[in-house]
Amino acid sequence: MVPLAMTRHNGEVTGALIDRDQYAALAHGVYLNQASLGLIPRAAIDASTRFLTEVAQHGNLRLSDEAEAAVLDGLRAEAATLLGAPEEAIAVIGGAGEGLSQMAALLSSPDGEVVLIDSDFPSVTYPWLAAQQRLGMGIRWVVDDPGCDMTEALTEAISDRTTVVCVSAVQFATGSQVDVPALVSHARRVGAYVVVDVTQLAGAGPVAMSDWGADALVCSGYKWLSAPTGVALLSVSEQLAAATPAIVGWKGTPAPFDFHPRELMLAPDARRYELSSMSYSAAAGLRASIGLLSDTGLDAIADHARTLGKQLLDSTAPLGWVPYRPIDGRSACAHIISLRHPDAVAADVQPWLVREHHINVSARVGGIRVSLHAYNSTEDVHALAAALERYLAASL
Ligand SMILES: Cc1ncc(COP(=O)(O)O)c(C=O)c1O
């Protein structure tokens, strides 16, 4: 059956950029929810389970101490290219919250003040709230107001008191986007550090840590990077790669299997932020996924989302659905679009879409949050638009 909205949209039809057979869920429904629990391609699951099976069944017979010491080297190299940073800047960690907490523990002080977005993901704000409780660190909150440029709102909040700015490059709930280079250049004027969570950007579009000049980037693996949970990336400046982390572990030493319990020996680079024997199988999956995304091309993936995003808005605007911000503005990204309707409650629409149409989106802060990744196509967008049309027809 031709979806209703298809008849309204006369533009080109855009196919998926990555083979949809890589994702079992796509055989049964429409997945527009990569910003939540990202689908993992079969290639990454194979890499992950292969590693897990080898080590689970054969232990040190298949993973010697030497091999374990080098087990994350390949991922660090791929991650460096992905994040636009040198390899020495990269640490492989267990979760974004861990990296953000490391940075907050290092950069907080009793007389410091951090600029945060008040609707940012809690992993980004909590470490600073803890620093406030422990040390009395000051916090300056900025609002993600669709009527204001996100970057301008942040730069206006930066003052002589600011010591750190910590934000997500793309806001998880609304898709609002920060112009990171502009933010960094402003923060530099007052000597403030800039810590950026790129969890909702990396894998959906290009990231360029060195060009941006940010002090630290943190990225969880299970969203747009399409990896299993339990692995994330931290990328730090040369200065932070030489600092003593607030939290350390045996895997942060230059040669972990040399064991020097009475002497704190720290790796000469960002590896000093690595703590424990983390989920190597998740890391193997992440490496495979980054390979797939990089081969597809991050610019191509971003362009793809923009094309689909415009198709989505063309199809849903006549029905009265409005995006949180105009898609072509500086403060919007195209791969997370939050749609709102004056007569629809997102928290009701979301389960109805799953139940009636097998369409997965999230309901976040009053909007239907639609994620557009490389495996999505015009057909997915039209299926959603048609379902939203039916929802309104049935409920009004
Ligand atoms: C911006 C952002 N950062 C971090 C996280 C969570 O990452 P982790 O579970 O690795 O701490 C999320 C999850 O939605 C997120 O949206």
The ligand as an ORCA input file, in Angstrom:
! r2SCAN-3c Opt
* xyz 0 1
  C      24.515     13.047     25.175
  C      24.567     11.742     25.914
  N      25.635     11.453     26.670
  C      25.728     10.290     27.337
  C      24.728      9.354     27.287
  C      24.850      8.090     28.073
  O      26.085      7.477     27.852
  P      26.612      6.351     28.845
  O      25.471      5.407     29.119
  O      27.743      5.705     28.082
  O      27.101      7.047     30.088
  C      23.583      9.617     26.513
  C      22.472      8.655     26.451
  O      21.397      8.934     25.960
  C      23.519     10.837     25.799
  O      22.450     11.144     25.048
*
